[in-house]
Amino acid sequence: MSKAFSFTTEFEHSVDAVHAALTSEDYWKGRSGADADADGSSITVSAPAGPGTIRVEITGRMDPAGLPAVVRGILRGPLEMNRADEWSALDGDRAQGAMTGGSSSLPVSIEGRSELRPSASGGSVVEVTGEVAVKIPVVGGQVEGLVVQMVESIVHGDQKELNDWLAAK
């Protein structure tokens, strides 16, 4: 079983400005603070489809102490997460993205698609849709709901980081 999600974030900035940030190695590496942290976190940035594209792979650990008891009860050690974001080159005033995520600590997978496009107000919009699947008997559905909340938090965190980065430019 899986659980669908859909989130929309708006930006005051143009599609060109948001796309330039999303496909900037400086933006992603600036967010992470470094290529690798003491806790084993890492970020890898590449442009596999050439200029104006990007693939970002992020791995990290999270202390499970703040997680709900149902999740802590099935974890084996720290929560290890991975995430990959990809963005295509602009095609007119739109760009397509893809995201995947998962964990080596839980049988969870996240797959999504993103679209960057102009907004009616003159800024831009990123719409993210996808699915979360958790393969755990009995409690998988509960955990899927929690993972969807985590994805929503990540999407809104990305929006804030991107807005801050663009405002500083």
C-alpha positions as CSV (number, residue, x, y, z in Angstrom):
1,M,0.0,0.0,0.0
2,S,1.2,3.6,-0.6
3,K,0.0,7.1,0.3
4,A,-0.1,9.9,-2.3
5,F,1.0,13.5,-1.6
6,S,0.7,16.8,-3.4
7,F,2.2,20.1,-2.2
8,T,2.5,23.5,-3.9
9,T,5.0,26.2,-3.0
10,E,5.1,29.8,-4.3
11,F,8.0,32.1,-4.9
12,E,8.1,35.8,-5.4
13,H,11.0,35.2,-7.8
14,S,10.8,34.5,-11.5
15,V,11.0,31.0,-13.0
16,D,14.4,31.9,-14.4
17,A,15.7,32.9,-11.0
18,V,14.3,29.9,-9.1
19,H,15.6,27.5,-11.8
20,A,19.0,29.1,-11.7
21,A,19.1,28.5,-7.9
22,L,17.7,25.0,-8.1
23,T,20.4,24.0,-10.6
24,S,23.2,25.8,-8.8
25,E,25.9,23.8,-7.0
26,D,26.6,26.8,-4.8
27,Y,22.9,26.8,-3.6
28,W,22.9,23.1,-2.7
29,K,26.4,23.0,-1.1
30,G,25.6,26.2,0.8
31,R,22.5,24.6,2.3
32,S,24.4,21.6,3.5
33,G,27.2,23.6,5.0
34,A,29.9,21.2,3.8
35,D,30.4,18.2,1.6
36,A,30.4,15.9,4.6
37,D,29.6,16.4,8.2
38,A,30.9,14.6,11.3
39,D,27.7,12.6,11.5
40,G,28.3,11.0,8.1
41,S,26.0,13.4,6.1
42,S,27.1,14.1,2.6
43,I,26.0,15.8,-0.6
44,T,26.9,15.1,-4.1
45,V,26.1,17.4,-7.0
46,S,26.3,16.7,-10.7
47,A,24.8,17.8,-14.0
48,P,24.3,14.5,-15.8
49,A,22.2,16.0,-18.6
50,G,24.4,19.1,-19.2
51,P,24.1,22.8,-18.4
52,G,20.9,23.9,-16.8
53,T,20.3,20.5,-15.2
54,I,21.3,19.1,-11.8
55,R,21.2,15.9,-9.7
56,V,21.7,16.3,-6.0
57,E,22.2,13.3,-3.7
58,I,21.9,13.9,0.0
59,T,22.5,11.4,2.8
60,G,22.2,12.0,6.5
61,R,21.3,10.7,9.9
62,M,18.7,11.8,12.3
63,D,18.4,11.2,16.0
64,P,15.3,9.0,16.4
65,A,14.6,10.4,19.9
66,G,12.1,13.0,18.4
67,L,10.2,10.4,16.3
68,P,6.9,8.9,17.3
69,A,7.1,5.7,19.4
70,V,5.7,3.6,16.5
71,V,8.7,4.5,14.3
72,R,11.3,4.2,17.1
73,G,10.0,0.7,17.9
74,I,10.9,-0.5,14.4
75,L,14.2,1.3,13.9
76,R,17.5,-0.5,14.1
77,G,20.0,2.2,15.2
78,P,19.9,5.9,13.9
79,L,17.6,6.9,11.2
80,E,19.7,7.0,8.0
81,M,18.0,8.8,5.1
82,N,18.9,9.4,1.5
83,R,17.4,11.9,-1.0
84,A,18.0,12.6,-4.6
85,D,16.6,15.6,-6.5
86,E,16.9,16.2,-10.2
87,W,15.9,19.2,-12.3
88,S,15.8,19.4,-16.1
89,A,16.8,22.4,-18.2
90,L,14.1,25.0,-18.7
91,D,11.7,24.2,-21.6
92,G,10.2,27.6,-22.3
93,D,9.0,28.8,-18.9
94,R,8.8,25.4,-17.2
95,A,11.2,22.8,-15.8
96,Q,10.5,19.3,-14.6
97,G,12.0,17.7,-11.6
98,A,12.1,14.3,-9.9
99,M,12.8,13.3,-6.4
100,T,13.4,10.0,-4.7
101,G,14.1,9.1,-1.1
102,G,14.4,6.3,1.3
103,S,16.2,4.9,4.4
104,S,18.5,2.1,5.1
105,S,16.9,2.0,8.6
106,L,13.3,1.5,7.5
107,P,11.7,-0.1,4.4
108,V,10.4,3.2,3.0
109,S,10.5,4.7,-0.4
110,I,9.5,8.1,-1.7
111,E,9.0,9.0,-5.3
112,G,7.8,12.3,-6.7
113,R,7.7,14.6,-9.6
114,S,8.0,18.4,-9.5
115,E,7.1,21.1,-12.0
116,L,8.4,24.7,-11.9
117,R,6.2,27.1,-13.7
118,P,5.1,30.8,-13.7
119,S,2.5,31.9,-11.1
120,A,-0.4,34.2,-11.8
121,S,1.2,36.8,-9.6
122,G,4.3,37.1,-11.7
123,G,6.5,34.9,-9.5
124,S,6.8,31.1,-9.8
125,V,5.3,27.9,-8.4
126,V,6.7,24.5,-7.7
127,E,4.2,21.7,-7.6
128,V,5.3,18.4,-6.0
129,T,3.3,15.2,-6.3
130,G,4.3,11.7,-5.5
131,E,3.9,8.6,-3.3
132,V,5.3,7.2,-0.1
133,A,5.4,3.4,0.5
134,V,6.3,1.7,3.7
135,K,6.6,-2.0,3.7
136,I,5.9,-2.9,7.4
137,P,3.0,-5.2,8.3
138,V,0.3,-3.7,10.5
139,V,1.9,-0.2,11.1
140,G,3.0,0.6,7.6
141,G,-0.1,2.9,7.0
142,Q,0.6,4.8,10.1
143,V,4.3,5.3,9.2
144,E,3.3,6.4,5.6
145,G,1.3,9.2,7.1
146,L,4.2,10.3,9.2
147,V,6.6,10.1,6.2
148,V,4.1,12.3,4.1
149,Q,4.3,14.9,6.9
150,M,8.1,14.7,6.8
151,V,8.0,15.2,3.0
152,E,5.8,18.2,3.5
153,S,8.2,19.6,6.0
154,I,11.1,19.1,3.6
155,V,9.2,20.8,0.7
156,H,8.4,23.8,2.9
157,G,12.0,23.9,4.3
158,D,13.3,23.9,0.7
159,Q,11.0,26.8,-0.1
160,K,12.3,28.8,2.9
161,E,15.9,28.0,2.1
162,L,15.4,28.9,-1.6
163,N,13.7,32.2,-0.8
164,D,16.4,33.1,1.7
165,W,19.1,32.3,-0.9
166,L,17.4,34.3,-3.6
167,A,16.8,37.3,-1.3
168,A,20.5,37.3,-0.5
169,K,21.5,37.4,-4.2
